[in-house]
Amino acid sequence: MREYYSAVPACRRGLDEMSPRQIVAELDKYVIGQRAAKKAVAIALRNRMRRQRLDPEMAEEVAPKNIIMIGPTGVGKTEIARRLARLANSPFLKVEATKYTEVGYVGRDVESMVRDLVETAVEMVRTEKISEVEGKAEQNCEERLLDLLLQSDPRIPREASAPAGGELRRLDRVRDRLRRNLRSGRLNHRIVELEVREHPVMPLSFQVFEGASMEEFQLNMRDFMSGLTEGKPKKRRMRVEEAAEYIIQEEEQKLVDMEQVARIALERVEQSGIIFLDEIDKIAGRESGQGPDVSREGVQRDILPIVEGTNVVTRYGMVRTDHILFIAAGAFHATKPSDLIPEFQGRFPIRVEMNSLGEEDFVRILTEPRNALIKQYRALLKTENVRLRFTRDAVREIARLACVVNESTENIGARRLHTVMETLLEEISFKGASLKNKNVLIDAGYVRGKLGRTASDRDMSRYIL
């Protein structure tokens, strides 16, 4: 039915018993190399499990060990954090530090990252609760559809009084026959009349009162106004399959207790939330006093209370950030971690240096992970009966050319493989199902023929690869 980004993976079965070594092994299935970073995040996750076993008084004192990952783009910083969140079934939010501004400047306030994390957690929990009531919602939907179908049948009398015994048995037989036909899909084309409620969009903007967040104020006011102006029920004629989708959503909303969802989501954010702060190096450095860098230190000072632990007001209630895990990342080409203000540095005690990726790493990235690029392209083209086969020398040639382009232009790490693969398979992807020969062999000669000249020409590779 529904899937959500943070759905519980199969490995969740024994997460409480997983050692840091086992957590690293899970991360190895998706991220190549970067052993130090994996060890750091595995220990951080395992310490969360250990903290949950402490008595409440001691658990309150144990703060998360926040991490700074230092390394160029495309080496796996974001992917490690994202896979960790999936593994732990934790609310996860990735934000760029550059999108926030110091109080008094135009831009987003830093507390909005916590509110966004809460929204993610609410959707996670709501999805889980919906999966729990899915069977009941479908059962209720079936009964309501049968009622609608019976109402639309002219052979069924519309009497105000209760039907007699013989008539009741006849109705039951008709209902059973309709149920069998409904389940087999034979009635999908039938038209029924359903009462629906319209939700008008209010294109209004409001001024913010002093001390309130603009985003929070607008969200609350939008909810308030939509509740006041919610449209009256109106009848619509639609096909049975369309009515089924609408009724299932309606039944799920009735069966899911949103107050309980909000409580669980808030607790999950406080106890296991993860915020990934990317581009942290862009707000490092000493103040110049003018220009675009004037508020960089101010942003750090505004983020600091969130990392240290504070209370943030959200539309679902108050959230304490004391035990949210923060993972920061940055390339630190023009700056270094010591350029961050001392208080900020102190809240990120673990620093991990990420290794640049070489040719051997690219070969492994192309073939080993569960979501390896070559596996993705083969699966995509297989949907049109095109069977791709890559020889070993072709994979190595792709990796070599990606390294050459990274060295001669900007080093964007493993992301270069995406541009190389797209250029390599452009013609095959374009023709797709119209290819006469559905079995396509990619060898080193084919790779060099498609990419060799472009990769060696520095000016061309700048724009194409």
FIBA-297564 format. One line per field, with one value per residue (C-alpha): residue in one letter; z, x, y. Coordinates in Angstrom, 1 decimal, decimal comma, always signed. Layout:
N
aa: a;...
zz: Z;...
xx: X;...
yy: Y;...
! end
This chain:
465
aa: m;r;e;y;y;s;a;v;p;a;c;r;r;g;l;d;e;m;s;p;r;q;i;v;a;e;l;d;k;y;v;i;g;q;r;a;a;k;k;a;v;a;i;a;l;r;n;r;m;r;r;q;r;l;d;p;e;m;a;e;e;v;a;p;k;n;i;i;m;i;g;p;t;g;v;g;k;t;e;i;a;r;r;l;a;r;l;a;n;s;p;f;l;k;v;e;a;t;k;y;t;e;v;g;y;v;g;r;d;v;e;s;m;v;r;d;l;v;e;t;a;v;e;m;v;r;t;e;k;i;s;e;v;e;g;k;a;e;q;n;c;e;e;r;l;l;d;l;l;l;q;s;d;p;r;i;p;r;e;a;s;a;p;a;g;g;e;l;r;r;l;d;r;v;r;d;r;l;r;r;n;l;r;s;g;r;l;n;h;r;i;v;e;l;e;v;r;e;h;p;v;m;p;l;s;f;q;v;f;e;g;a;s;m;e;e;f;q;l;n;m;r;d;f;m;s;g;l;t;e;g;k;p;k;k;r;r;m;r;v;e;e;a;a;e;y;i;i;q;e;e;e;q;k;l;v;d;m;e;q;v;a;r;i;a;l;e;r;v;e;q;s;g;i;i;f;l;d;e;i;d;k;i;a;g;r;e;s;g;q;g;p;d;v;s;r;e;g;v;q;r;d;i;l;p;i;v;e;g;t;n;v;v;t;r;y;g;m;v;r;t;d;h;i;l;f;i;a;a;g;a;f;h;a;t;k;p;s;d;l;i;p;e;f;q;g;r;f;p;i;r;v;e;m;n;s;l;g;e;e;d;f;v;r;i;l;t;e;p;r;n;a;l;i;k;q;y;r;a;l;l;k;t;e;n;v;r;l;r;f;t;r;d;a;v;r;e;i;a;r;l;a;c;v;v;n;e;s;t;e;n;i;g;a;r;r;l;h;t;v;m;e;t;l;l;e;e;i;s;f;k;g;a;s;l;k;n;k;n;v;l;i;d;a;g;y;v;r;g;k;l;g;r;t;a;s;d;r;d;m;s;r;y;i;l
zz: +0,0;+1,3;+1,7;+3,6;+3,6;+7,1;+7,0;+9,2;+7,4;+7,9;+10,0;+12,6;+14,0;+16,3;+16,3;+20,1;+20,0;+17,1;+18,0;+16,4;+14,2;+12,9;+12,3;+10,3;+8,3;+7,5;+6,3;+4,2;+2,0;+0,8;+1,4;+0,2;+2,4;+5,0;+7,9;+10,5;+9,8;+9,9;+13,3;+14,7;+13,8;+14,8;+18,3;+18,5;+17,6;+20,0;+22,8;+22,2;+22,8;+25,9;+27,2;+27,0;+29,5;+32,1;+35,0;+34,1;+36,4;+34,7;+31,2;+31,5;+32,1;+29,1;+26,2;+22,6;+21,1;+18,1;+15,0;+12,4;+9,2;+7,2;+3,6;+0,0;-1,7;-3,0;-0,6;+1,4;+4,2;+3,6;+2,7;+5,9;+8,0;+5,9;+6,1;+9,8;+10,3;+8,2;+10,2;+13,5;+12,3;+13,6;+12,4;+10,1;+8,6;+6,3;+6,2;+4,8;+7,4;+4,8;+4,6;+8,1;+9,1;+12,3;+14,1;+12,6;+9,0;+6,3;+6,1;+8,1;+11,9;+13,2;+15,3;+12,0;+11,6;+14,8;+13,6;+10,3;+12,1;+14,1;+10,9;+9,6;+12,8;+12,7;+9,2;+10,1;+13,1;+11,1;+8,4;+10,9;+12,6;+9,2;+8,4;+11,7;+10,9;+7,1;+7,3;+9,4;+7,1;+4,0;+5,7;+6,6;+3,0;+1,6;+3,8;+2,8;-0,9;-0,6;+1,0;-1,9;-4,5;-2,8;-2,7;-6,5;-7,3;-8,5;-7,5;-3,9;-2,2;-0,4;+2,5;+5,8;+7,9;+8,6;+6,0;+6,9;+7,4;+3,9;+2,4;+4,8;+3,6;+0,0;+0,8;+2,4;-0,7;-2,9;-0,6;-0,7;-4,5;-4,7;-2,3;-4,5;-7,6;-5,8;-4,6;-8,1;-9,6;-11,8;-10,3;-10,7;-13,6;-11,7;-10,8;-7,2;-5,5;-2,6;-0,1;-0,1;+1,8;+0,0;+1,5;+0,1;-0,2;+1,5;-0,4;+2,5;+4,2;+7,7;+9,6;+12,3;+15,9;+17,8;+19,2;+16,9;+14,1;+10,7;+9,6;+12,8;+12,8;+9,2;+9,7;+12,7;+11,1;+8,0;+10,0;+12,0;+8,9;+7,0;+9,9;+10,0;+6,2;+5,5;+2,8;+3,3;+2,3;-1,3;-3,4;-6,3;-8,8;-9,3;-10,3;-7,6;-7,7;-7,2;-4,4;-2,7;-2,5;-1,0;+1,5;+2,6;+3,3;+5,2;+7,3;+8,0;+9,3;+11,6;+13,0;+13,6;+16,8;+15,8;+19,4;+20,1;+16,9;+18,0;+21,4;+20,0;+17,4;+19,9;+22,1;+19,1;+18,1;+21,6;+22,2;+18,7;+16,3;+14,0;+12,3;+9,5;+9,2;+5,8;+4,6;+8,1;+6,8;+5,0;+8,3;+9,8;+9,7;+11,3;+10,8;+8,1;+9,4;+6,0;+2,9;+2,8;+5,6;+8,3;+10,0;+9,8;+13,5;+14,4;+12,8;+14,8;+18,0;+17,1;+16,3;+19,5;+21,9;+19,7;+19,9;+23,6;+24,4;+24,6;+24,3;+20,9;+20,4;+17,6;+16,4;+18,2;+21,5;+23,1;+22,1;+24,1;+21,9;+24,6;+23,2;+19,4;+17,6;+15,4;+12,6;+10,8;+7,6;+5,4;+2,9;+4,9;+1,8;+2,7;+6,4;+9,1;+12,1;+14,5;+12,7;+14,3;+17,5;+20,6;+22,1;+18,9;+18,5;+22,1;+21,2;+18,4;+20,2;+17,5;+14,3;+11,4;+8,3;+5,2;+2,6;-1,1;-3,5;-6,0;-9,0;-6,9;-4,8;-7,9;-9,2;-5,9;-5,9;-9,4;-8,5;-4,8;-3,0;-3,1;-4,9;-7,2;-10,2;-12,7;-11,0;-11,2;-15,0;-15,7;-13,8;-15,5;-19,0;-18,2;-17,9;-21,7;-22,2;-22,8;-21,2;-20,3;-19,6;-18,4;-18,7;-15,9;-18,1;-18,9;-15,2;-14,6;-17,6;-16,4;-13,0;-14,6;-16,7;-13,7;-11,8;-14,8;-15,0;-11,3;-11,3;-14,3;-13,3;-10,0;-7,7;-7,0;-5,8;-6,6;-8,1;-11,2;-11,8;-12,4;-15,1;-16,7;-16,7;-18,1;-21,0;-21,6;-21,8;-23,3;-26,8;-25,3;-22,9;-25,7;-28,0;-25,2;-26,4;-30,1;-30,1;-32,5;-30,5;-27,0;-25,6;-25,2;-24,2;-22,7;-22,9;-22,5;-26,2;-26,1;-23,1;-24,7;-27,9;-26,1;-23,5;-24,2;-26,3;-24,0;-20,9;-22,3;-23,6;-20,5;-21,9;-23,1;-19,9;-18,0;-19,7;-20,5;-17,7
xx: +0,0;+2,1;+5,9;+7,8;+11,4;+12,0;+10,1;+11,5;+14,0;+14,4;+17,6;+15,5;+14,5;+17,5;+18,8;+19,0;+21,3;+23,5;+27,0;+28,9;+30,7;+27,4;+26,1;+29,2;+28,6;+25,0;+26,5;+29,0;+26,1;+25,5;+28,6;+32,1;+35,1;+35,1;+35,7;+36,5;+33,2;+31,2;+32,8;+32,0;+28,3;+28,0;+29,3;+27,0;+24,0;+25,0;+25,4;+21,8;+20,8;+22,9;+21,4;+17,9;+18,9;+20,1;+17,9;+16,1;+18,3;+21,6;+20,0;+19,1;+22,8;+24,2;+24,4;+24,8;+28,3;+27,8;+30,1;+31,8;+32,6;+35,4;+35,9;+35,3;+31,9;+30,8;+32,7;+29,6;+29,0;+25,3;+24,7;+26,3;+24,0;+20,9;+21,5;+22,1;+18,7;+17,0;+18,8;+17,7;+14,2;+14,9;+13,4;+16,1;+16,5;+19,2;+19,6;+22,1;+23,6;+23,8;+20,0;+19,8;+20,5;+21,2;+18,2;+17,5;+18,4;+16,0;+15,9;+14,9;+15,4;+17,4;+14,5;+12,7;+15,0;+13,5;+10,0;+10,8;+12,2;+9,0;+6,9;+9,1;+8,5;+4,7;+4,5;+6,7;+4,5;+1,2;+2,4;+3,2;-0,2;-2,0;-0,3;-1,6;-5,2;-5,0;-6,9;-9,7;-9,9;-10,2;-12,9;-14,9;-14,4;-15,8;-18,9;-19,5;-19,1;-21,6;-24,0;-23,5;-24,0;-27,2;-28,5;-27,9;-29,6;-33,2;-34,3;-33,7;-36,8;-36,4;-38,7;-38,5;-39,5;-37,1;-37,3;-39,1;-37,2;-37,6;-36,6;-33,7;-32,3;-32,7;-30,7;-28,0;-27,7;-27,5;-24,9;-22,8;-23,0;-21,9;-19,1;-17,7;-17,9;-16,4;-13,4;-12,9;-12,8;-15,9;-17,6;-14,8;-16,5;-19,8;-20,8;-21,7;-22,7;-20,5;-20,6;-17,3;-16,0;-14,2;-11,1;-10,7;-7,3;-7,0;-4,5;-4,0;-0,9;-0,8;+1,4;+3,6;+3,2;+6,3;+8,1;+6,4;+8,0;+6,6;+6,5;+4,8;+2,3;+1,3;+1,0;-1,2;-3,3;-3,8;-5,0;-7,3;-8,8;-9,2;-11,1;-13,5;-14,0;-14,1;-16,6;-19,9;-20,4;-21,5;-22,3;-20,2;-20,6;-17,5;-16,3;-16,1;-12,3;-12,0;-14,5;-12,6;-9,4;-11,3;-13,2;-10,0;-8,3;-11,3;-11,5;-7,8;-8,1;-11,0;-9,0;-5,7;-5,5;-3,5;-3,0;-1,3;+0,7;+1,9;+2,9;+4,9;+6,5;+7,6;+9,1;+10,8;+12,4;+13,6;+15,1;+16,3;+16,1;+19,1;+19,8;+22,4;+23,9;+25,6;+27,8;+28,9;+32,2;+30,3;+29,4;+32,9;+35,5;+36,2;+33,9;+34,7;+32,1;+30,5;+29,2;+27,6;+29,7;+28,5;+26,2;+28,2;+29,3;+25,8;+24,3;+26,7;+25,6;+21,9;+22,4;+24,4;+21,4;+19,7;+22,8;+23,3;+19,7;+16,7;+13,0;+11,4;+7,7;+6,1;+2,5;+2,4;+3,9;+7,2;+10,3;+13,5;+16,6;+19,0;+19,3;+19,0;+22,1;+23,7;+26,0;+27,7;+29,6;+31,7;+34,6;+36,6;+38,6;+38,9;+38,4;+39,1;+37,0;+39,1;+37,5;+34,2;+33,5;+34,9;+31,5;+30,3;+33,4;+32,9;+29,5;+31,0;+33,6;+34,0;+35,8;+36,2;+38,4;+36,8;+39,1;+39,1;+37,9;+40,2;+39,9;+39,6;+36,9;+34,9;+35,1;+33,6;+31,0;+29,9;+29,4;+29,3;+26,5;+22,9;+22,1;+25,1;+24,9;+25,3;+22,6;+20,3;+20,8;+20,4;+17,2;+15,8;+16,5;+15,3;+11,8;+12,0;+13,5;+17,0;+19,7;+22,9;+26,1;+29,2;+32,6;+35,2;+37,5;+34,5;+33,8;+37,5;+37,6;+34,5;+36,2;+39,5;+37,8;+35,8;+39,1;+40,7;+37,9;+37,9;+41,6;+41,5;+38,4;+36,5;+36,7;+33,1;+33,8;+31,5;+28,9;+31,1;+30,1;+26,5;+27,5;+29,8;+27,2;+24,5;+26,7;+27,9;+24,3;+22,6;+22,0;+20,9;+18,5;+17,1;+16,3;+15,2;+12,5;+13,2;+16,6;+16,9;+19,5;+18,1;+21,3;+23,9;+27,5;+29,5;+33,2;+36,3;+36,3;+32,8;+33,5;+36,6;+34,7;+31,9;+33,9;+37,6;+37,8;+35,5;+37,4;+40,8;+39,6;+39,6;+37,3;+34,8;+34,8;+34,0;+30,7;+29,8;+31,2
yy: +0,0;+2,9;+3,2;+5,8;+6,8;+5,6;+2,4;-0,4;-2,5;-6,2;-5,7;-3,8;-7,2;-7,3;-3,8;-3,8;-6,8;-5,5;-4,8;-1,8;-4,4;-5,6;-2,1;-1,4;-4,6;-3,3;+0,0;-1,8;-3,1;+0,4;+2,5;+1,6;+2,3;+5,1;+2,7;+5,4;+7,2;+4,0;+3,1;+6,5;+6,4;+2,7;+3,6;+6,6;+4,4;+1,6;+4,1;+5,1;+1,5;+1,4;+4,6;+3,1;+0,4;+2,9;+4,0;+7,3;+9,5;+8,3;+8,2;+11,9;+12,7;+10,8;+13,3;+12,1;+12,3;+14,5;+14,0;+16,1;+14,4;+16,1;+15,3;+16,4;+16,0;+12,6;+10,4;+9,1;+11,5;+12,0;+8,3;+7,0;+9,2;+8,4;+4,6;+4,9;+6,5;+3,8;+1,1;+2,6;+3,5;+7,0;+10,4;+11,8;+15,2;+16,5;+20,3;+22,7;+25,0;+27,8;+28,0;+29,4;+33,0;+34,9;+36,3;+39,7;+38,7;+37,5;+33,7;+30,6;+30,5;+27,6;+26,2;+25,3;+22,3;+20,8;+21,5;+19,8;+16,8;+16,5;+16,6;+13,8;+11,8;+12,4;+11,1;+8,1;+7,1;+7,8;+5,5;+2,8;+3,2;+3,1;-0,2;-1,5;-0,6;-1,3;-4,6;-3,0;+0,0;-2,3;-4,3;-1,2;+0,1;-3,1;-2,9;+0,8;+0,0;-2,9;-0,5;+2,0;-0,7;-2,0;+1,6;+1,9;-1,4;-0,6;-4,1;-3,4;-1,8;+1,5;+0,8;+2,7;-0,3;-3,2;-6,0;-9,2;-12,5;-13,7;-10,4;-10,1;-13,5;-12,4;-9,2;-11,2;-13,4;-10,4;-8,8;-12,0;-12,1;-8,5;-9,1;-11,9;-9,7;-6,8;-8,8;-10,2;-6,7;-7,2;-4,2;-1,7;-0,1;+0,5;+4,0;+4,8;+8,0;+9,0;+11,8;+13,6;+16,6;+19,3;+20,9;+24,5;+26,0;+29,4;+31,6;+34,0;+35,4;+36,8;+39,1;+37,6;+38,7;+39,5;+36,5;+34,0;+32,1;+33,0;+29,4;+28,2;+31,0;+30,4;+26,6;+27,0;+29,7;+27,7;+24,7;+27,0;+28,6;+25,4;+24,0;+27,0;+27,0;+23,3;+22,7;+21,0;+17,4;+17,0;+14,0;+12,9;+10,1;+8,0;+4,5;+1,9;+1,6;+5,4;+5,4;+2,6;+4,7;+7,6;+5,5;+3,7;+7,0;+8,2;+5,0;+5,1;+8,7;+7,5;+4,6;+6,4;+8,4;+11,5;+12,6;+9,3;+9,6;+13,1;+11,9;+8,9;+11,2;+13,8;+11,1;+9,5;+12,8;+13,5;+10,0;+9,0;+11,9;+12,5;+15,9;+15,9;+19,4;+19,6;+22,4;+23,2;+24,6;+27,4;+29,0;+28,6;+31,3;+34,7;+37,6;+40,1;+42,6;+43,1;+41,3;+37,9;+36,5;+38,9;+36,5;+33,2;+33,3;+34,5;+31,3;+29,2;+30,9;+30,4;+26,7;+26,2;+26,1;+23,6;+21,3;+21,9;+21,2;+23,5;+23,5;+24,1;+24,8;+22,9;+22,5;+19,2;+20,3;+21,1;+19,2;+18,9;+18,7;+17,4;+13,9;+14,5;+13,3;+15,9;+14,8;+17,7;+17,5;+19,7;+19,8;+22,4;+23,4;+27,1;+26,7;+24,2;+22,9;+25,1;+28,1;+27,2;+29,1;+27,2;+26,5;+24,9;+22,8;+21,5;+20,2;+18,0;+15,9;+13,3;+14,3;+11,9;+12,4;+11,0;+9,5;+10,6;+7,9;+6,4;+4,0;+0,9;+2,5;+3,4;-0,2;-1,4;+1,3;+0,3;-3,3;-4,2;-2,2;-3,4;-0,2;-0,2;+2,0;-0,9;-2,9;+0,1;+0,7;-3,0;-3,1;+0,0;-1,3;-4,8;-3,3;-2,9;-6,3;-4,8;-6,9;-5,1;-6,9;-5,2;-6,9;-6,5;-4,4;-2,1;-1,5;-0,7;+1,6;+3,5;+3,9;+5,0;+7,7;+9,0;+9,4;+11,2;+13,7;+14,2;+15,0;+17,3;+19,2;+19,5;+16,4;+15,5;+12,0;+9,2;+11,6;+11,6;+8,1;+9,2;+11,7;+9,1;+6,4;+8,7;+9,8;+6,2;+4,8;+7,8;+6,2;+2,9;+4,6;+6,8;+3,9;+1,5;-0,9;+0,0;-1,6;-4,4;-6,2;-6,5;-8,1;-5,3;-6,0;-3,1;-3,8;-1,5;-0,7;+0,5;+2,7;+4,2;+4,8;+6,7;+8,5;+8,4;+11,6;+13,5;+12,5;+13,4;+16,8;+19,0;+21,7;+19,1;+17,1;+20,3;+20,6;+17,0;+14,9
! end
